[in-house]
Amino acid sequence: MEKEIYNLCDFLNQEEIDFLKDRDRILLTNKDKITMYLKSNNSLKQQVTKIKKELDIDISVFTYRNFLLKYFKKAYEEHNINKVFLNSQYTILRLILNEGFDDSKKIYNFLLNNGSLKIVKNDENSVIKYIDFYKKLEDFISTKNLSLKIIPEDEDNLNEVDIKNEIHDSEIVEIIDNTKRIDIELIDDSTETHNISFLKNYYIVEEFSGKKFDFIEKNLYLIPNTNEGKIFDFTMIKELIKDVRLMPEYSLVLYDNSNIDAKIYIYRYINGDLVFLDSFSSLLIVDILDLINLALKKFLTLYKIYFEKENKYVKYENS
């Protein structure tokens, strides 16, 4: 059986709240207002706009989301479910009335395949669960007086699987990834806190810019394909990074592969390894040349400090 989740804020007394940092204390003192925001189905961006105006707090969407995950986890998950379902209602009506879909699982699978059930836009694994979906769907078709077969989740079977399952190392790692919080330094000297699971899949960019390369993380490095007549061996550089631990943990690392496929690859440096996150066209770096040049300079500075045998890691264009 799936574990029940709670709102931590419901278990904090005023003395415990007063002990917290100012921003969290002010938000928790106004928890009824936060609850109202979450029930309104406004986006987090809209909620943050209201918070800034009504509570006079300077807070980003990322920081607000982290706050909700910590203190309003149950309410935030319910908000996500409601928001995703609300955005899918028109499609659900079309599938039932005009496309002949006759049961809840067919509708769920259709929405799942076309990406309509995503909670986080760019995360393929972040979707509302079927058990939450069919309960919302059941209420929806009742209010619309529609006929549809609702296929409930086989909870007895799920319970049996849960009882038989043992705790594996991968499950323990997942628990740690979702609970351990890491402060990421930003270029304006502020920080944003995220769990390791987030950092293994995402990176922080300028809010609302819509561009995947508007990096605002302070620890950003660029590994070149070539520089000043040298051709860098990316495979060997990765080994160097792993052996020598050149850069701070959780740094963002870009690899310029533009000479091969016209792309810049984005990695996260975690425990000595480069975890792939994304890529973008190298043609777009014209918009962030100052940032790219600084990231390149930071890598070359570290490289010159730590390497011993240069030709182990680079070749020369004229050789």
C-alpha positions in Angstrom: 0.0 0.0 0.0 1.3 3.5 -0.9 2.5 5.5 2.1 0.4 8.4 3.2 2.0 11.8 2.8 1.3 14.8 5.1 1.7 18.5 5.3 4.5 19.1 7.8 3.1 22.6 8.5 0.1 20.9 10.2 2.4 19.5 12.9 4.5 22.6 13.7 3.6 24.7 16.7 4.2 28.5 16.9 7.4 28.1 18.9 8.9 25.8 16.2 7.8 28.2 13.5 9.4 31.1 15.2 12.7 29.3 15.2 12.8 29.1 11.4 14.4 31.6 9.0 12.4 34.7 8.3 11.0 33.7 4.9 9.7 30.3 6.0 8.4 31.8 9.3 6.4 34.4 7.4 5.0 31.9 4.9 4.0 29.4 7.6 2.4 32.1 9.8 0.2 32.7 6.7 -0.4 29.0 6.0 -4.1 29.4 5.5 -3.3 31.8 2.6 -0.8 29.4 1.1 -3.4 26.6 1.3 -5.9 28.9 -0.4 -3.4 29.6 -3.2 -2.8 25.9 -3.8 -6.6 25.2 -3.9 -7.1 28.0 -6.5 -5.3 26.1 -9.2 -3.1 29.1 -10.0 0.3 28.3 -11.3 3.3 28.6 -9.0 4.3 31.7 -10.9 0.9 33.3 -10.2 1.1 32.3 -6.6 4.6 33.8 -6.2 3.3 37.1 -7.7 0.5 37.2 -5.1 2.9 36.3 -2.3 5.3 39.1 -3.3 2.4 41.6 -3.3 0.4 40.4 -0.3 3.2 39.2 2.0 6.0 41.5 0.8 8.5 38.6 0.4 11.1 38.4 -2.3 11.0 34.7 -3.4 11.6 32.8 -6.6 9.4 30.1 -8.1 12.1 27.5 -7.5 12.5 28.5 -3.8 8.7 28.5 -3.4 8.4 25.1 -4.8 11.1 23.8 -2.4 9.2 25.4 0.4 6.0 23.6 -0.6 7.7 20.3 -0.9 9.1 20.7 2.6 6.0 22.0 4.4 3.0 21.5 2.2 3.9 18.3 0.4 0.4 16.8 0.4 -1.4 20.0 -0.6 1.2 20.6 -3.3 0.7 17.1 -4.8 -3.0 17.6 -4.7 -2.5 21.0 -6.5 -0.5 19.3 -9.2 -3.1 16.6 -9.7 -5.9 19.1 -10.0 -3.9 21.4 -12.3 -3.0 18.5 -14.7 -6.5 17.1 -14.7 -8.0 20.6 -15.3 -5.8 21.1 -18.3 -6.8 17.8 -19.7 -10.6 18.1 -19.3 -11.3 19.4 -22.9 -9.3 16.4 -24.4 -11.1 14.0 -22.1 -14.5 15.3 -23.3 -13.4 14.9 -26.9 -12.2 11.4 -26.4 -15.4 10.3 -24.7 -17.9 12.2 -26.9 -16.2 12.1 -30.4 -13.5 9.4 -30.4 -15.4 6.6 -28.7 -13.1 6.0 -25.7 -15.1 3.8 -23.4 -12.9 3.2 -20.3 -10.6 5.1 -17.9 -7.4 3.2 -18.7 -7.7 3.9 -22.5 -8.1 7.6 -21.7 -5.2 7.6 -19.2 -2.9 5.8 -21.6 -3.8 8.2 -24.4 -3.0 11.3 -22.3 0.1 9.6 -20.9 1.5 9.0 -24.4 0.9 12.5 -25.7 2.5 14.1 -22.6 -0.7 15.6 -21.1 -0.2 14.1 -17.7 3.2 15.6 -17.0 3.6 17.5 -13.7 7.0 18.9 -14.6 7.1 19.9 -18.3 10.5 18.4 -19.3 10.4 15.3 -17.1 9.0 12.2 -18.8 8.7 10.4 -15.5 6.8 13.2 -13.6 3.2 12.3 -14.3 0.1 11.9 -12.1 -0.5 8.3 -11.1 -3.4 6.3 -12.5 -5.0 5.8 -9.1 -5.2 9.6 -8.7 -6.3 10.1 -12.3 -9.3 7.7 -12.3 -10.6 9.1 -9.0 -10.7 12.6 -10.6 -12.1 11.2 -13.8 -14.9 9.4 -11.8 -16.0 12.7 -10.2 -15.7 14.5 -13.6 -17.9 12.2 -15.6 -20.5 12.2 -12.7 -20.8 16.0 -12.9 -21.1 15.8 -16.7 -23.6 12.9 -16.6 -21.4 10.9 -19.0 -21.2 7.1 -19.3 -17.7 5.6 -19.0 -16.3 2.4 -17.5 -14.0 3.2 -14.6 -11.3 0.6 -14.1 -9.9 0.9 -10.6 -6.3 0.1 -9.7 -5.9 -3.5 -8.4 -5.0 -2.4 -4.9 -4.9 -5.9 -3.5 -2.3 -6.9 -6.1 -0.3 -3.8 -5.3 -0.4 -4.7 -1.6 0.9 -8.2 -2.3 3.7 -6.8 -4.4 4.6 -4.4 -1.6 4.7 -7.2 1.0 6.9 -9.4 -1.2 9.4 -6.7 -2.2 12.6 -6.3 -0.4 14.5 -3.1 0.1 17.3 -3.0 -2.5 20.3 -0.6 -2.6 18.7 1.3 -5.5 15.7 2.0 -3.4 17.8 3.3 -0.6 19.7 5.6 -3.1 16.3 6.9 -4.4 15.2 7.7 -0.8 18.5 9.6 -0.2 18.2 11.4 -3.6 14.7 12.6 -2.8 15.4 13.8 0.8 18.9 15.2 0.9 18.9 18.9 0.2 21.8 20.6 -1.7 22.4 24.4 -1.8 23.3 25.5 -5.3 25.1 28.9 -5.6 23.7 31.3 -8.2 25.6 34.0 -10.1 23.9 36.7 -8.0 25.4 35.1 -4.9 22.0 33.8 -3.7 21.3 30.0 -3.3 18.6 27.7 -4.3 18.0 24.4 -2.5 17.2 21.2 -4.4 17.2 17.5 -3.8 19.7 15.2 -5.6 17.0 13.7 -7.7 16.3 17.2 -9.2 20.0 17.8 -9.7 20.4 14.5 -11.6 17.8 15.6 -14.1 17.7 19.4 -14.2 19.7 22.6 -14.0 18.7 26.1 -13.0 18.1 28.8 -15.6 16.7 32.3 -15.6 13.1 32.2 -14.5 10.5 32.5 -17.3 13.1 33.1 -20.0 12.0 30.0 -21.9 15.6 29.3 -23.0 17.3 26.2 -21.9 20.7 27.9 -21.9 20.1 30.9 -19.7 22.3 29.4 -17.0 22.4 31.2 -13.6 24.4 28.6 -11.6 27.7 30.0 -10.3 29.7 26.8 -10.8 29.6 26.5 -14.6 32.5 25.1 -16.6 33.0 24.6 -20.3 35.2 21.8 -21.7 36.3 22.8 -25.2 36.7 20.5 -28.2 39.6 22.6 -29.3 41.5 25.6 -27.8 44.6 27.4 -28.9 45.7 24.6 -31.2 44.9 21.8 -28.8 42.3 19.1 -29.3 40.9 18.0 -26.0 40.1 14.3 -25.6 36.7 14.4 -23.8 36.9 10.7 -22.7 40.3 11.3 -21.1 39.1 14.6 -19.6 36.2 12.8 -17.9 38.7 10.4 -16.4 40.9 13.3 -15.2 37.8 15.0 -13.6 36.9 11.7 -11.8 40.5 11.0 -10.6 41.5 14.5 -9.5 38.1 16.0 -8.5 38.8 19.3 -10.2 35.6 21.2 -9.5 33.0 21.6 -6.8 30.4 18.9 -6.4 27.2 19.4 -8.3 28.8 21.9 -10.8 27.3 22.3 -14.2 29.7 21.2 -17.0 29.3 22.1 -20.7 31.1 20.2 -23.4 31.5 22.0 -26.7 31.1 19.4 -29.4 30.2 21.9 -32.1 33.0 20.7 -34.5 31.3 17.3 -34.7 27.6 17.8 -34.4 27.0 21.5 -33.8 25.9 20.9 -30.2 26.7 21.9 -26.6 26.2 19.1 -24.1 25.1 19.8 -20.5 26.3 17.6 -17.6 26.1 17.7 -13.8 29.3 16.8 -11.9 28.1 14.3 -9.2 30.5 12.2 -7.2 33.2 12.3 -9.8 31.0 11.5 -12.7 29.4 13.6 -15.4 25.7 13.0 -15.5 24.1 14.0 -18.8 21.2 16.5 -18.6 20.5 18.0 -22.0 22.0 19.6 -25.1 21.4 22.6 -27.3 22.6 24.0 -30.6 26.0 25.7 -30.5 24.6 28.4 -32.7 22.7 29.8 -29.7 25.8 30.6 -27.7 26.0 34.0 -29.4 23.4 35.1 -26.9 25.6 34.1 -23.9 29.1 34.6 -25.1 30.3 36.3 -22.0 29.0 33.4 -19.8 30.5 30.8 -22.2 33.9 32.5 -22.2 33.9 32.8 -18.4 33.0 29.1 -18.1 35.8 28.2 -20.5 38.3 30.3 -18.5 37.3 28.6 -15.3 37.9 25.1 -16.7 41.2 26.0 -18.3 42.4 27.5 -15.0 41.6 24.3 -13.2 43.1 22.2 -15.9 46.4 24.0 -15.9 46.6 23.7 -12.1 46.0 19.9 -12.0 47.2 18.2 -15.2 50.6 16.5 -15.2 51.2 15.0 -18.7 49.4 17.3 -21.1 49.6 15.1 -24.1 47.7 12.4 -22.2 44.6 14.6 -22.5 45.1 16.6 -25.6 46.4 16.4 -29.2 47.7 19.1 -31.4 45.9 20.2 -34.5 49.1 20.4 -36.6 50.6 17.1 -35.4 
